[in-house]
Amino acid sequence: MKNTGTLKVTTPSDREITLTRVFDAPRKLVYDAFTKPELLKRWFGPRGWSLVVCDIDLKVGGGFRFVMRGPDGKDMGMRGVYRELVPPDRSVHMESFDDFPGEAQVTAVFVEQSGKTTMTATVLYPSKEVRDAVIQSSMEHGAAESYDKLAELLNQTSSQEVA
Amino acid sequence: MEHPQSHQLDATFAALADSTRRAILARLASGEASVAELAEPFSMSQPAISKHLKVLERAGLISRGRDAQRRPRRLDAKPLAEANEWLERYRQFWEANFQRLDTLLAELQSKPAPRRHRPKKN
């Protein structure tokens, strides 16, 4: 497996989360992997979950519907609408989970350099409470692992000057 | 919807949303320091630094040491560790997902004609 990047997660404001990740592929391919059902079905979802429904009407104003099935047979659904599509540069969509209140706006930007693609996805939640609830819920799914050393966090945050 | 750590996390993230305050914390990670010592590397007055220290203190990120003369500030690691853990789990959740995407992207590129990929039914 080629693991070119490590995911960076930041909270630029109290309603946002930004995910930044480098992929070892041209951006057309990365963009496709985020927008084509046959590709999304092959990677999207928490570990041990599969994407059993993936319907996408890829046009501005078009909707999508995902259903993920967990190892215990539990389903988790989400849906949304595309607001802006500029392949393979950027996309903006609204999304909401069946089990969560509130709709989030997701802005994804794909930048290619020397055959590698940097994806920056900014998720804007309707309120801080919704954002926190989403992170909290992913914590429950995520593996409990010991956190980085304090010094690492400090180096990371102090070198991360606001651009 | 609110979880017990929520207020603490708010204060922590608000305090970290400033490069001067992050630099102060980085300095304190290597040992306690007085206000004058902390002000030294910045082109800032001591009152300006004191303002930042107040924010950090309210967030529970720093406290005052025992020396009554110097009133040194020192780092309190717990809130930072909690904020880090909170985001770190979220990060791990997505990182696991993106590693599967890495594998898929590598597979797609190793195929002879990568321009068009047909849906593959398994």
Interface residues (C-beta under 8 A of the other chain):
Chain A: M1 K2 N3 T4 G5 T6 L7 K8 V9 T11 D14 I17 L19 R21 F23 D24 A25 L29 V30 D32 A33 P37 E38 L39 R42 W43 F44 G45 P46 R47 K128 E129 V130 D132 A133 I135 Q136 S138 M139 H141 G142 A143 A144 E145 Y147 D148 L150 A151 L153 L154 N155 T157 S158 Q160 E161 V162
Chain B: M1 E2 H3 S6 L9 D10 F13 A14 L16 S19 R22 A23 L25 A26 A29 A77 L80 A81 N84 E85 W86 L87 E88 R89 Y90 R91 Q92 F93 W94 E95 A96 N97 F98 Q99 R100 L101 D102 T103 L104 L105 A106 L108 Q109 P114 H117 R118 P119 K120
